[in-house]
Amino acid sequence: MTIDEIMELEPGKGGLHQLLGVQEIFYDEQNRVCVKMEITPQLLNPYGKVHGGSIAALCDIALGCHQRLKNNASAVALECSVAYYRPG
């Protein structure tokens, strides 16, 4: 599914998901959401890694899609925390 389908967006309506290149949403029987995002140079930090803001935004998008798919309702995150660890 696409976010446009899940959120029932009108054709041509913009959104952060388009800017980030979020392409597909997968939702399984165990109520898990998997969001697929194309990594482009615009989403990288100066060190060539995916920028933490891109990751946090992807998490927020996944949260909204989960709420919509599970409860058929819109959601707004009041608080979101993402912990980043050094690779390795």
mmCIF file as gemmi writes it, N, C-alpha and C atoms, coordinates in Angstrom:
data_model
loop_
_atom_site.group_PDB
_atom_site.id
_atom_site.type_symbol
_atom_site.label_atom_id
_atom_site.label_alt_id
_atom_site.label_comp_id
_atom_site.label_asym_id
_atom_site.label_entity_id
_atom_site.label_seq_id
_atom_site.pdbx_PDB_ins_code
_atom_site.Cartn_x
_atom_site.Cartn_y
_atom_site.Cartn_z
_atom_site.occupancy
_atom_site.B_iso_or_equiv
_atom_site.pdbx_formal_charge
_atom_site.auth_seq_id
_atom_site.auth_asym_id
_atom_site.pdbx_PDB_model_num
ATOM 1 N N . MET Axp A 1 ? 0.841 -1.186 0 1 0 ? 1 A 1
ATOM 2 C CA . MET Axp A 1 ? 0 0 0 1 0 ? 1 A 1
ATOM 3 C C . MET Axp A 1 ? 0.88 1.24 0 1 0 ? 1 A 1
ATOM 4 N N . THR Axp A 2 ? 0.302 2.322 -0.425 1 0 ? 2 A 1
ATOM 5 C CA . THR Axp A 2 ? 0.997 3.601 -0.34 1 0 ? 2 A 1
ATOM 6 C C . THR Axp A 2 ? 0.352 4.435 0.764 1 0 ? 2 A 1
ATOM 7 N N . ILE Axp A 3 ? 1.059 5.455 1.205 1 0 ? 3 A 1
ATOM 8 C CA . ILE Axp A 3 ? 0.498 6.348 2.227 1 0 ? 3 A 1
ATOM 9 C C . ILE Axp A 3 ? -0.727 7.059 1.681 1 0 ? 3 A 1
ATOM 10 N N . ASP Axp A 4 ? -0.698 7.434 0.427 1 0 ? 4 A 1
ATOM 11 C CA . ASP Axp A 4 ? -1.86 8.097 -0.175 1 0 ? 4 A 1
ATOM 12 C C . ASP Axp A 4 ? -3.104 7.223 -0.067 1 0 ? 4 A 1
ATOM 13 N N . GLU Axp A 5 ? -2.938 5.916 -0.279 1 0 ? 5 A 1
ATOM 14 C CA . GLU Axp A 5 ? -4.068 4.985 -0.164 1 0 ? 5 A 1
ATOM 15 C C . GLU Axp A 5 ? -4.518 4.84 1.289 1 0 ? 5 A 1
ATOM 16 N N . ILE Axp A 6 ? -3.56 4.681 2.187 1 0 ? 6 A 1
ATOM 17 C CA . ILE Axp A 6 ? -3.877 4.492 3.597 1 0 ? 6 A 1
ATOM 18 C C . ILE Axp A 6 ? -4.598 5.703 4.173 1 0 ? 6 A 1
ATOM 19 N N . MET Axp A 7 ? -4.08 6.881 3.891 1 0 ? 7 A 1
ATOM 20 C CA . MET Axp A 7 ? -4.639 8.111 4.455 1 0 ? 7 A 1
ATOM 21 C C . MET Axp A 7 ? -5.767 8.698 3.605 1 0 ? 7 A 1
ATOM 22 N N . GLU Axp A 8 ? -6.062 8.026 2.505 1 0 ? 8 A 1
ATOM 23 C CA . GLU Axp A 8 ? -7.111 8.478 1.593 1 0 ? 8 A 1
ATOM 24 C C . GLU Axp A 8 ? -6.894 9.932 1.165 1 0 ? 8 A 1
ATOM 25 N N . LEU Axp A 9 ? -5.666 10.208 0.741 1 0 ? 9 A 1
ATOM 26 C CA . LEU Axp A 9 ? -5.311 11.559 0.307 1 0 ? 9 A 1
ATOM 27 C C . LEU Axp A 9 ? -5.787 11.807 -1.116 1 0 ? 9 A 1
ATOM 28 N N . GLU Axp A 10 ? -6.133 13.034 -1.382 1 0 ? 10 A 1
ATOM 29 C CA . GLU Axp A 10 ? -6.528 13.414 -2.735 1 0 ? 10 A 1
ATOM 30 C C . GLU Axp A 10 ? -5.288 13.405 -3.628 1 0 ? 10 A 1
ATOM 31 N N . PRO Axp A 11 ? -5.444 13.032 -4.88 1 0 ? 11 A 1
ATOM 32 C CA . PRO Axp A 11 ? -4.304 13.045 -5.803 1 0 ? 11 A 1
ATOM 33 C C . PRO Axp A 11 ? -3.666 14.437 -5.853 1 0 ? 11 A 1
ATOM 34 N N . GLY Axp A 12 ? -2.341 14.454 -5.818 1 0 ? 12 A 1
ATOM 35 C CA . GLY Axp A 12 ? -1.625 15.719 -5.901 1 0 ? 12 A 1
ATOM 36 C C . GLY Axp A 12 ? -1.398 16.4 -4.567 1 0 ? 12 A 1
ATOM 37 N N . LYS Axp A 13 ? -2.013 15.894 -3.499 1 0 ? 13 A 1
ATOM 38 C CA . LYS Axp A 13 ? -1.783 16.485 -2.183 1 0 ? 13 A 1
ATOM 39 C C . LYS Axp A 13 ? -0.367 16.147 -1.743 1 0 ? 13 A 1
ATOM 40 N N . GLY Axp A 14 ? 0.348 17.139 -1.288 1 0 ? 14 A 1
ATOM 41 C CA . GLY Axp A 14 ? 1.725 16.942 -0.872 1 0 ? 14 A 1
ATOM 42 C C . GLY Axp A 14 ? 1.82 16.327 0.503 1 0 ? 14 A 1
ATOM 43 N N . GLY Axp A 15 ? 3.025 16.124 0.927 1 0 ? 15 A 1
ATOM 44 C CA . GLY Axp A 15 ? 3.257 15.577 2.251 1 0 ? 15 A 1
ATOM 45 C C . GLY Axp A 15 ? 4.722 15.257 2.453 1 0 ? 15 A 1
ATOM 46 N N . LEU Axp A 16 ? 5.114 15.199 3.699 1 0 ? 16 A 1
ATOM 47 C CA . LEU Axp A 16 ? 6.496 14.892 4.032 1 0 ? 16 A 1
ATOM 48 C C . LEU Axp A 16 ? 6.907 13.525 3.485 1 0 ? 16 A 1
ATOM 49 N N . HIS Axp A 17 ? 5.957 12.61 3.436 1 0 ? 17 A 1
ATOM 50 C CA . HIS Axp A 17 ? 6.281 11.27 2.92 1 0 ? 17 A 1
ATOM 51 C C . HIS Axp A 17 ? 6.796 11.341 1.486 1 0 ? 17 A 1
ATOM 52 N N . GLN Axp A 18 ? 6.287 12.281 0.703 1 0 ? 18 A 1
ATOM 53 C CA . GLN Axp A 18 ? 6.756 12.417 -0.679 1 0 ? 18 A 1
ATOM 54 C C . GLN Axp A 18 ? 8.17 12.994 -0.705 1 0 ? 18 A 1
ATOM 55 N N . LEU Axp A 19 ? 8.422 13.974 0.145 1 0 ? 19 A 1
ATOM 56 C CA . LEU Axp A 19 ? 9.753 14.581 0.222 1 0 ? 19 A 1
ATOM 57 C C . LEU Axp A 19 ? 10.802 13.555 0.652 1 0 ? 19 A 1
ATOM 58 N N . LEU Axp A 20 ? 10.424 12.685 1.578 1 0 ? 20 A 1
ATOM 59 C CA . LEU Axp A 20 ? 11.351 11.672 2.081 1 0 ? 20 A 1
ATOM 60 C C . LEU Axp A 20 ? 11.468 10.46 1.16 1 0 ? 20 A 1
ATOM 61 N N . GLY Axp A 21 ? 10.587 10.34 0.209 1 0 ? 21 A 1
ATOM 62 C CA . GLY Axp A 21 ? 10.64 9.201 -0.702 1 0 ? 21 A 1
ATOM 63 C C . GLY Axp A 21 ? 10.075 7.925 -0.103 1 0 ? 21 A 1
ATOM 64 N N . VAL Axp A 22 ? 9.122 8.061 0.832 1 0 ? 22 A 1
ATOM 65 C CA . VAL Axp A 22 ? 8.477 6.877 1.399 1 0 ? 22 A 1
ATOM 66 C C . VAL Axp A 22 ? 7.599 6.274 0.312 1 0 ? 22 A 1
ATOM 67 N N . GLN Axp A 23 ? 7.83 4.996 0.021 1 0 ? 23 A 1
ATOM 68 C CA . GLN Axp A 23 ? 7.182 4.37 -1.119 1 0 ? 23 A 1
ATOM 69 C C . GLN Axp A 23 ? 6.084 3.397 -0.746 1 0 ? 23 A 1
ATOM 70 N N . GLU Axp A 24 ? 6.346 2.526 0.199 1 0 ? 24 A 1
ATOM 71 C CA . GLU Axp A 24 ? 5.384 1.466 0.496 1 0 ? 24 A 1
ATOM 72 C C . GLU Axp A 24 ? 5.24 1.267 1.994 1 0 ? 24 A 1
ATOM 73 N N . ILE Axp A 25 ? 4.075 0.799 2.371 1 0 ? 25 A 1
ATOM 74 C CA . ILE Axp A 25 ? 3.78 0.455 3.751 1 0 ? 25 A 1
ATOM 75 C C . ILE Axp A 25 ? 3.347 -1.008 3.771 1 0 ? 25 A 1
ATOM 76 N N . PHE Axp A 26 ? 3.928 -1.771 4.656 1 0 ? 26 A 1
ATOM 77 C CA . PHE Axp A 26 ? 3.53 -3.164 4.838 1 0 ? 26 A 1
ATOM 78 C C . PHE Axp A 26 ? 2.943 -3.309 6.238 1 0 ? 26 A 1
ATOM 79 N N . TYR Axp A 27 ? 1.83 -3.981 6.336 1 0 ? 27 A 1
ATOM 80 C CA . TYR Axp A 27 ? 1.147 -4.197 7.613 1 0 ? 27 A 1
ATOM 81 C C . TYR Axp A 27 ? 0.818 -5.672 7.704 1 0 ? 27 A 1
ATOM 82 N N . ASP Axp A 28 ? 1.277 -6.327 8.783 1 0 ? 28 A 1
ATOM 83 C CA . ASP Axp A 28 ? 1.061 -7.771 8.862 1 0 ? 28 A 1
ATOM 84 C C . ASP Axp A 28 ? 0.028 -8.153 9.915 1 0 ? 28 A 1
ATOM 85 N N . GLU Axp A 29 ? -0.198 -9.449 10.04 1 0 ? 29 A 1
ATOM 86 C CA . GLU Axp A 29 ? -1.223 -9.973 10.948 1 0 ? 29 A 1
ATOM 87 C C . GLU Axp A 29 ? -0.892 -9.726 12.409 1 0 ? 29 A 1
ATOM 88 N N . GLN Axp A 30 ? 0.359 -9.422 12.715 1 0 ? 30 A 1
ATOM 89 C CA . GLN Axp A 30 ? 0.775 -9.182 14.097 1 0 ? 30 A 1
ATOM 90 C C . GLN Axp A 30 ? 0.773 -7.681 14.427 1 0 ? 30 A 1
ATOM 91 N N . ASN Axp A 31 ? 0.084 -6.896 13.611 1 0 ? 31 A 1
ATOM 92 C CA . ASN Axp A 31 ? -0.05 -5.448 13.814 1 0 ? 31 A 1
ATOM 93 C C . ASN Axp A 31 ? 1.284 -4.703 13.738 1 0 ? 31 A 1
ATOM 94 N N . ARG Axp A 32 ? 2.204 -5.202 12.913 1 0 ? 32 A 1
ATOM 95 C CA . ARG Axp A 32 ? 3.48 -4.514 12.707 1 0 ? 32 A 1
ATOM 96 C C . ARG Axp A 32 ? 3.434 -3.745 11.397 1 0 ? 32 A 1
ATOM 97 N N . VAL Axp A 33 ? 4.039 -2.575 11.41 1 0 ? 33 A 1
ATOM 98 C CA . VAL Axp A 33 ? 4.115 -1.743 10.212 1 0 ? 33 A 1
ATOM 99 C C . VAL Axp A 33 ? 5.573 -1.666 9.774 1 0 ? 33 A 1
ATOM 100 N N . CYS Axp A 34 ? 5.795 -1.823 8.495 1 0 ? 34 A 1
ATOM 101 C CA . CYS Axp A 34 ? 7.119 -1.667 7.902 1 0 ? 34 A 1
ATOM 102 C C . CYS Axp A 34 ? 6.997 -0.586 6.829 1 0 ? 34 A 1
ATOM 103 N N . VAL Axp A 35 ? 7.832 0.428 6.934 1 0 ? 35 A 1
ATOM 104 C CA . VAL Axp A 35 ? 7.782 1.558 6 1 0 ? 35 A 1
ATOM 105 C C . VAL Axp A 35 ? 9.065 1.544 5.174 1 0 ? 35 A 1
ATOM 106 N N . LYS Axp A 36 ? 8.925 1.645 3.865 1 0 ? 36 A 1
ATOM 107 C CA . LYS Axp A 36 ? 10.067 1.613 2.958 1 0 ? 36 A 1
ATOM 108 C C . LYS Axp A 36 ? 10.349 3.029 2.452 1 0 ? 36 A 1
ATOM 109 N N . MET Axp A 37 ? 11.597 3.479 2.632 1 0 ? 37 A 1
ATOM 110 C CA . MET Axp A 37 ? 11.994 4.824 2.21 1 0 ? 37 A 1
ATOM 111 C C . MET Axp A 37 ? 13.229 4.718 1.32 1 0 ? 37 A 1
ATOM 112 N N . GLU Axp A 38 ? 13.192 5.401 0.206 1 0 ? 38 A 1
ATOM 113 C CA . GLU Axp A 38 ? 14.354 5.434 -0.68 1 0 ? 38 A 1
ATOM 114 C C . GLU Axp A 38 ? 15.385 6.401 -0.107 1 0 ? 38 A 1
ATOM 115 N N . ILE Axp A 39 ? 16.604 5.919 0.084 1 0 ? 39 A 1
ATOM 116 C CA . ILE Axp A 39 ? 17.671 6.763 0.612 1 0 ? 39 A 1
ATOM 117 C C . ILE Axp A 39 ? 18.307 7.523 -0.545 1 0 ? 39 A 1
ATOM 118 N N . THR Axp A 40 ? 18.226 8.84 -0.471 1 0 ? 40 A 1
ATOM 119 C CA . THR Axp A 40 ? 18.812 9.71 -1.492 1 0 ? 40 A 1
ATOM 120 C C . THR Axp A 40 ? 19.877 10.591 -0.839 1 0 ? 40 A 1
ATOM 121 N N . PRO Axp A 41 ? 20.749 11.205 -1.623 1 0 ? 41 A 1
ATOM 122 C CA . PRO Axp A 41 ? 21.789 12.071 -1.049 1 0 ? 41 A 1
ATOM 123 C C . PRO Axp A 41 ? 21.218 13.199 -0.173 1 0 ? 41 A 1
ATOM 124 N N . GLN Axp A 42 ? 19.999 13.645 -0.467 1 0 ? 42 A 1
ATOM 125 C CA . GLN Axp A 42 ? 19.396 14.727 0.308 1 0 ? 42 A 1
ATOM 126 C C . GLN Axp A 42 ? 19.06 14.298 1.737 1 0 ? 42 A 1
ATOM 127 N N . LEU Axp A 43 ? 18.969 13.006 1.992 1 0 ? 43 A 1
ATOM 128 C CA . LEU Axp A 43 ? 18.605 12.499 3.322 1 0 ? 43 A 1
ATOM 129 C C . LEU Axp A 43 ? 19.819 12.127 4.169 1 0 ? 43 A 1
ATOM 130 N N . LEU Axp A 44 ? 21.021 12.379 3.651 1 0 ? 44 A 1
ATOM 131 C CA . LEU Axp A 44 ? 22.244 12.011 4.357 1 0 ? 44 A 1
ATOM 132 C C . LEU Axp A 44 ? 22.808 13.175 5.159 1 0 ? 44 A 1
ATOM 133 N N . ASN Axp A 45 ? 23.535 12.835 6.213 1 0 ? 45 A 1
ATOM 134 C CA . ASN Axp A 45 ? 24.245 13.864 6.975 1 0 ? 45 A 1
ATOM 135 C C . ASN Axp A 45 ? 25.604 14.097 6.314 1 0 ? 45 A 1
ATOM 136 N N . PRO Axp A 46 ? 26.392 15.037 6.811 1 0 ? 46 A 1
ATOM 137 C CA . PRO Axp A 46 ? 27.696 15.315 6.18 1 0 ? 46 A 1
ATOM 138 C C . PRO Axp A 46 ? 28.665 14.135 6.191 1 0 ? 46 A 1
ATOM 139 N N . TYR Axp A 47 ? 28.394 13.127 7.002 1 0 ? 47 A 1
ATOM 140 C CA . TYR Axp A 47 ? 29.271 11.959 7.071 1 0 ? 47 A 1
ATOM 141 C C . TYR Axp A 47 ? 28.818 10.83 6.155 1 0 ? 47 A 1
ATOM 142 N N . GLY Axp A 48 ? 27.767 11.071 5.37 1 0 ? 48 A 1
ATOM 143 C CA . GLY Axp A 48 ? 27.297 10.078 4.418 1 0 ? 48 A 1
ATOM 144 C C . GLY Axp A 48 ? 26.347 9.046 4.996 1 0 ? 48 A 1
ATOM 145 N N . LYS Axp A 49 ? 25.89 9.258 6.214 1 0 ? 49 A 1
ATOM 146 C CA . LYS Axp A 49 ? 24.93 8.358 6.863 1 0 ? 49 A 1
ATOM 147 C C . LYS Axp A 49 ? 23.545 8.991 6.813 1 0 ? 49 A 1
ATOM 148 N N . VAL Axp A 50 ? 22.513 8.192 6.956 1 0 ? 50 A 1
ATOM 149 C CA . VAL Axp A 50 ? 21.153 8.734 6.953 1 0 ? 50 A 1
ATOM 150 C C . VAL Axp A 50 ? 21.011 9.687 8.141 1 0 ? 50 A 1
ATOM 151 N N . HIS Axp A 51 ? 20.527 10.878 7.879 1 0 ? 51 A 1
ATOM 152 C CA . HIS Axp A 51 ? 20.367 11.903 8.908 1 0 ? 51 A 1
ATOM 153 C C . HIS Axp A 51 ? 19.347 11.457 9.954 1 0 ? 51 A 1
ATOM 154 N N . GLY Axp A 52 ? 19.632 11.735 11.203 1 0 ? 52 A 1
ATOM 155 C CA . GLY Axp A 52 ? 18.732 11.354 12.285 1 0 ? 52 A 1
ATOM 156 C C . GLY Axp A 52 ? 17.343 11.951 12.143 1 0 ? 52 A 1
ATOM 157 N N . GLY Axp A 53 ? 17.241 13.132 11.588 1 0 ? 53 A 1
ATOM 158 C CA . GLY Axp A 53 ? 15.929 13.749 11.364 1 0 ? 53 A 1
ATOM 159 C C . GLY Axp A 53 ? 15.114 12.965 10.347 1 0 ? 53 A 1
ATOM 160 N N . SER Axp A 54 ? 15.781 12.398 9.36 1 0 ? 54 A 1
ATOM 161 C CA . SER Axp A 54 ? 15.088 11.553 8.374 1 0 ? 54 A 1
ATOM 162 C C . SER Axp A 54 ? 14.534 10.306 9.04 1 0 ? 54 A 1
ATOM 163 N N . ILE Axp A 55 ? 15.328 9.721 9.929 1 0 ? 55 A 1
ATOM 164 C CA . ILE Axp A 55 ? 14.895 8.512 10.638 1 0 ? 55 A 1
ATOM 165 C C . ILE Axp A 55 ? 13.725 8.825 11.562 1 0 ? 55 A 1
ATOM 166 N N . ALA Axp A 56 ? 13.822 9.938 12.295 1 0 ? 56 A 1
ATOM 167 C CA . ALA Axp A 56 ? 12.743 10.32 13.21 1 0 ? 56 A 1
ATOM 168 C C . ALA Axp A 56 ? 11.451 10.589 12.445 1 0 ? 56 A 1
ATOM 169 N N . ALA Axp A 57 ? 11.558 11.254 11.306 1 0 ? 57 A 1
ATOM 170 C CA . ALA Axp A 57 ? 10.371 11.53 10.494 1 0 ? 57 A 1
ATOM 171 C C . ALA Axp A 57 ? 9.763 10.228 9.969 1 0 ? 57 A 1
ATOM 172 N N . LEU Axp A 58 ? 10.603 9.283 9.586 1 0 ? 58 A 1
ATOM 173 C CA . LEU Axp A 58 ? 10.112 7.986 9.114 1 0 ? 58 A 1
ATOM 174 C C . LEU Axp A 58 ? 9.358 7.265 10.231 1 0 ? 58 A 1
ATOM 175 N N . CYS Axp A 59 ? 9.875 7.334 11.459 1 0 ? 59 A 1
ATOM 176 C CA . CYS Axp A 59 ? 9.192 6.724 12.607 1 0 ? 59 A 1
ATOM 177 C C . CYS Axp A 59 ? 7.825 7.371 12.823 1 0 ? 59 A 1
ATOM 178 N N . ASP Axp A 60 ? 7.752 8.678 12.697 1 0 ? 60 A 1
ATOM 179 C CA . ASP Axp A 60 ? 6.491 9.394 12.871 1 0 ? 60 A 1
ATOM 180 C C . ASP Axp A 60 ? 5.481 9 11.799 1 0 ? 60 A 1
ATOM 181 N N . ILE Axp A 61 ? 5.944 8.847 10.578 1 0 ? 61 A 1
ATOM 182 C CA . ILE Axp A 61 ? 5.07 8.414 9.48 1 0 ? 61 A 1
ATOM 183 C C . ILE Axp A 61 ? 4.549 7.012 9.749 1 0 ? 61 A 1
ATOM 184 N N . ALA Axp A 62 ? 5.423 6.121 10.212 1 0 ? 62 A 1
ATOM 185 C CA . ALA Axp A 62 ? 5.012 4.746 10.525 1 0 ? 62 A 1
ATOM 186 C C . ALA Axp A 62 ? 3.96 4.735 11.629 1 0 ? 62 A 1
ATOM 187 N N . LEU Axp A 63 ? 4.125 5.585 12.637 1 0 ? 63 A 1
ATOM 188 C CA . LEU Axp A 63 ? 3.154 5.671 13.727 1 0 ? 63 A 1
ATOM 189 C C . LEU Axp A 63 ? 1.781 6.074 13.205 1 0 ? 63 A 1
ATOM 190 N N . GLY Axp A 64 ? 1.738 7.091 12.363 1 0 ? 64 A 1
ATOM 191 C CA . GLY Axp A 64 ? 0.462 7.541 11.8 1 0 ? 64 A 1
ATOM 192 C C . GLY Axp A 64 ? -0.192 6.478 10.939 1 0 ? 64 A 1
ATOM 193 N N . CYS Axp A 65 ? 0.608 5.768 10.151 1 0 ? 65 A 1
ATOM 194 C CA . CYS Axp A 65 ? 0.061 4.705 9.297 1 0 ? 65 A 1
ATOM 195 C C . CYS Axp A 65 ? -0.462 3.554 10.143 1 0 ? 65 A 1
ATOM 196 N N . HIS Axp A 66 ? 0.247 3.214 11.207 1 0 ? 66 A 1
ATOM 197 C CA . HIS Axp A 66 ? -0.203 2.136 12.091 1 0 ? 66 A 1
ATOM 198 C C . HIS Axp A 66 ? -1.556 2.477 12.707 1 0 ? 66 A 1
ATOM 199 N N . GLN Axp A 67 ? -1.691 3.688 13.196 1 0 ? 67 A 1
ATOM 200 C CA . GLN Axp A 67 ? -2.952 4.115 13.813 1 0 ? 67 A 1
ATOM 201 C C . GLN Axp A 67 ? -4.092 4.056 12.797 1 0 ? 67 A 1
ATOM 202 N N . ARG Axp A 68 ? -3.82 4.506 11.601 1 0 ? 68 A 1
ATOM 203 C CA . ARG Axp A 68 ? -4.854 4.522 10.565 1 0 ? 68 A 1
ATOM 204 C C . ARG Axp A 68 ? -5.27 3.097 10.171 1 0 ? 68 A 1
ATOM 205 N N . LEU Axp A 69 ? -4.287 2.214 9.998 1 0 ? 69 A 1
ATOM 206 C CA . LEU Axp A 69 ? -4.584 0.848 9.571 1 0 ? 69 A 1
ATOM 207 C C . LEU Axp A 69 ? -5.234 0.024 10.677 1 0 ? 69 A 1
ATOM 208 N N . LYS Axp A 70 ? -4.793 0.21 11.906 1 0 ? 70 A 1
ATOM 209 C CA . LYS Axp A 70 ? -5.32 -0.596 13.011 1 0 ? 70 A 1
ATOM 210 C C . LYS Axp A 70 ? -6.671 -0.093 13.496 1 0 ? 70 A 1
ATOM 211 N N . ASN Axp A 71 ? -6.815 1.228 13.613 1 0 ? 71 A 1
ATOM 212 C CA . ASN Axp A 71 ? -8.018 1.799 14.222 1 0 ? 71 A 1
ATOM 213 C C . ASN Axp A 71 ? -8.857 2.649 13.282 1 0 ? 71 A 1
ATOM 214 N N . ASN Axp A 72 ? -8.426 2.761 12.026 1 0 ? 72 A 1
ATOM 215 C CA . ASN Axp A 72 ? -9.103 3.607 11.044 1 0 ? 72 A 1
ATOM 216 C C . ASN Axp A 72 ? -9.315 5.023 11.585 1 0 ? 72 A 1
ATOM 217 N N . ALA Axp A 73 ? -8.264 5.544 12.215 1 0 ? 73 A 1
ATOM 218 C CA . ALA Axp A 73 ? -8.335 6.879 12.797 1 0 ? 73 A 1
ATOM 219 C C . ALA Axp A 73 ? -7.025 7.611 12.526 1 0 ? 73 A 1
ATOM 220 N N . SER Axp A 74 ? -7.092 8.923 12.534 1 0 ? 74 A 1
ATOM 221 C CA . SER Axp A 74 ? -5.884 9.733 12.389 1 0 ? 74 A 1
ATOM 222 C C . SER Axp A 74 ? -5.201 9.862 13.742 1 0 ? 74 A 1
ATOM 223 N N . ALA Axp A 75 ? -3.918 10.116 13.719 1 0 ? 75 A 1
ATOM 224 C CA . ALA Axp A 75 ? -3.164 10.261 14.958 1 0 ? 75 A 1
ATOM 225 C C . ALA Axp A 75 ? -2.169 11.398 14.822 1 0 ? 75 A 1
ATOM 226 N N . VAL Axp A 76 ? -1.929 12.061 15.925 1 0 ? 76 A 1
ATOM 227 C CA . VAL Axp A 76 ? -0.892 13.082 16.01 1 0 ? 76 A 1
ATOM 228 C C . VAL Axp A 76 ? -0.002 12.694 17.185 1 0 ? 76 A 1
ATOM 229 N N . ALA Axp A 77 ? 1.289 12.576 16.941 1 0 ? 77 A 1
ATOM 230 C CA . ALA Axp A 77 ? 2.206 12.214 18.017 1 0 ? 77 A 1
ATOM 231 C C . ALA Axp A 77 ? 2.416 13.43 18.917 1 0 ? 77 A 1
ATOM 232 N N . LEU Axp A 78 ? 2.15 13.257 20.188 1 0 ? 78 A 1
ATOM 233 C CA . LEU Axp A 78 ? 2.392 14.331 21.149 1 0 ? 78 A 1
ATOM 234 C C . LEU Axp A 78 ? 3.846 14.373 21.579 1 0 ? 78 A 1
ATOM 235 N N . GLU Axp A 79 ? 4.482 13.218 21.525 1 0 ? 79 A 1
ATOM 236 C CA . GLU Axp A 79 ? 5.881 13.13 21.909 1 0 ? 79 A 1
ATOM 237 C C . GLU Axp A 79 ? 6.506 11.958 21.171 1 0 ? 79 A 1
ATOM 238 N N . CYS Axp A 80 ? 7.737 12.132 20.758 1 0 ? 80 A 1
ATOM 239 C CA . CYS Axp A 80 ? 8.44 11.068 20.054 1 0 ? 80 A 1
ATOM 240 C C . CYS Axp A 80 ? 9.905 11.12 20.478 1 0 ? 80 A 1
ATOM 241 N N . SER Axp A 81 ? 10.46 9.982 20.79 1 0 ? 81 A 1
ATOM 242 C CA . SER Axp A 81 ? 11.851 9.901 21.199 1 0 ? 81 A 1
ATOM 243 C C . SER Axp A 81 ? 12.544 8.811 20.396 1 0 ? 81 A 1
ATOM 244 N N . VAL Axp A 82 ? 13.675 9.135 19.833 1 0 ? 82 A 1
ATOM 245 C CA . VAL Axp A 82 ? 14.459 8.175 19.064 1 0 ? 82 A 1
ATOM 246 C C . VAL Axp A 82 ? 15.864 8.171 19.64 1 0 ? 82 A 1
ATOM 247 N N . ALA Axp A 83 ? 16.37 7.018 20.022 1 0 ? 83 A 1
ATOM 248 C CA . ALA Axp A 83 ? 17.728 6.893 20.536 1 0 ? 83 A 1
ATOM 249 C C . ALA Axp A 83 ? 18.644 6.417 19.403 1 0 ? 83 A 1
ATOM 250 N N . TYR Axp A 84 ? 19.718 7.119 19.195 1 0 ? 84 A 1
ATOM 251 C CA . TYR Axp A 84 ? 20.661 6.766 18.138 1 0 ? 84 A 1
ATOM 252 C C . TYR Axp A 84 ? 21.934 6.196 18.781 1 0 ? 84 A 1
ATOM 253 N N . TYR Axp A 85 ? 22.388 5.091 18.212 1 0 ? 85 A 1
ATOM 254 C CA . TYR Axp A 85 ? 23.602 4.457 18.709 1 0 ? 85 A 1
ATOM 255 C C . TYR Axp A 85 ? 24.66 4.48 17.628 1 0 ? 85 A 1
ATOM 256 N N . ARG Axp A 86 ? 25.887 4.541 18.048 1 0 ? 86 A 1
ATOM 257 C CA . ARG Axp A 86 ? 26.992 4.541 17.111 1 0 ? 86 A 1
ATOM 258 C C . ARG Axp A 86 ? 27.044 3.19 16.404 1 0 ? 86 A 1
ATOM 259 N N . PRO Axp A 87 ? 27.254 3.169 15.087 1 0 ? 87 A 1
ATOM 260 C CA . PRO Axp A 87 ? 27.336 1.891 14.385 1 0 ? 87 A 1
ATOM 261 C C . PRO Axp A 87 ? 28.488 1.044 14.905 1 0 ? 87 A 1
ATOM 262 N N . GLY Axp A 88 ? 28.282 -0.251 14.861 1 0 ? 88 A 1
ATOM 263 C CA . GLY Axp A 88 ? 29.376 -1.149 15.207 1 0 ? 88 A 1
ATOM 264 C C . GLY Axp A 88 ? 29.218 -1.91 16.426 1 0 ? 88 A 1
